[in-house]
Amino acid sequence: MAGNVIDDHQLGSIEYAAGHLGTNLIVVLGHTQCGAVTAAIHHDPDGYIKFITDEIKRAIGQETDDYKAAMLNVKQSVNIIESSLEIQKDEEHGLKVIGAVYRIEDGTVEFLN
């Protein structure tokens, strides 16, 4: 999904995966050169895209560095998932949520704390 934006639909899918499919690891994977992050920093789109960029803007604040903004956006999505009540109920099964950024330039993945 564009921009790793988390809403109730994505949380529902994550809760289903954790509660019914036995998933115990959720990875929010952003990437460098993300068009949605770039749009949030440098443009003010309209239409439905604005819902995505507005969420990203809330996550990144005034950050203008694309890489740092991508990291902040991933961290925000991780925080939203972790704060979900249904996700918290599944801690007994060892559910973990981690963030990472894929660097398109060199193909590496940096896992965030």
LINLINKA-V798383 format. One record per backbone hydrogen bond with DSSP energy under -0.5 kcal/mol. CO is the residue of the C=O (numbers start at 1). NH is the residue of the N-H. E is the energy in kcal/mol with one decimal. If there is no record, write none. Layout:
co=CO nh=NH e=E
co=CO nh=NH e=E
//
This chain:
co=1 nh=4 e=-1.4
co=2 nh=5 e=-1.0
co=5 nh=7 e=-0.5
co=7 nh=11 e=-2.5
co=8 nh=12 e=-2.2
co=9 nh=13 e=-1.8
co=10 nh=14 e=-2.5
co=11 nh=15 e=-2.9
co=12 nh=16 e=-2.1
co=13 nh=17 e=-2.3
co=14 nh=18 e=-2.5
co=15 nh=19 e=-3.1
co=16 nh=20 e=-2.7
co=16 nh=21 e=-1.0
co=17 nh=21 e=-0.7
co=17 nh=23 e=-2.4
co=24 nh=96 e=-1.9
co=26 nh=28 e=-0.5
co=26 nh=98 e=-2.7
co=27 nh=29 e=-0.8
co=28 nh=30 e=-0.7
co=28 nh=100 e=-2.3
co=30 nh=102 e=-2.7
co=31 nh=34 e=-0.6
co=34 nh=38 e=-2.6
co=35 nh=39 e=-2.4
co=36 nh=40 e=-1.9
co=37 nh=41 e=-2.0
co=38 nh=42 e=-2.9
co=39 nh=43 e=-1.9
co=46 nh=49 e=-0.7
co=47 nh=50 e=-1.0
co=48 nh=51 e=-1.0
co=48 nh=52 e=-0.8
co=49 nh=52 e=-0.6
co=49 nh=53 e=-2.5
co=50 nh=54 e=-2.7
co=51 nh=55 e=-1.4
co=52 nh=56 e=-2.1
co=53 nh=57 e=-2.7
co=54 nh=58 e=-1.9
co=55 nh=59 e=-1.7
co=56 nh=60 e=-2.4
co=57 nh=61 e=-1.9
co=60 nh=63 e=-2.0
co=64 nh=66 e=-0.6
co=65 nh=69 e=-2.8
co=66 nh=70 e=-2.3
co=67 nh=71 e=-2.1
co=68 nh=72 e=-2.5
co=69 nh=73 e=-2.5
co=70 nh=74 e=-2.2
co=71 nh=75 e=-2.7
co=72 nh=76 e=-2.2
co=73 nh=77 e=-1.9
co=74 nh=78 e=-2.5
co=75 nh=79 e=-2.5
co=76 nh=80 e=-2.3
co=77 nh=81 e=-2.3
co=78 nh=82 e=-2.9
co=79 nh=83 e=-1.8
co=80 nh=84 e=-0.5
co=81 nh=84 e=-1.3
co=84 nh=88 e=-2.3
co=85 nh=89 e=-1.7
co=86 nh=90 e=-0.6
co=87 nh=90 e=-1.2
co=88 nh=91 e=-1.7
co=89 nh=92 e=-0.5
co=90 nh=93 e=-1.9
co=90 nh=95 e=-0.9
co=91 nh=94 e=-2.1
co=96 nh=26 e=-2.8
co=98 nh=28 e=-2.7
co=99 nh=112 e=-2.8
co=100 nh=30 e=-2.7
co=101 nh=103 e=-0.5
co=101 nh=110 e=-2.7
co=102 nh=32 e=-2.3
co=102 nh=104 e=-0.9
co=103 nh=106 e=-0.8
co=103 nh=107 e=-2.4
co=103 nh=108 e=-0.5
co=108 nh=103 e=-3.4
co=109 nh=111 e=-0.6
co=110 nh=101 e=-2.3
//
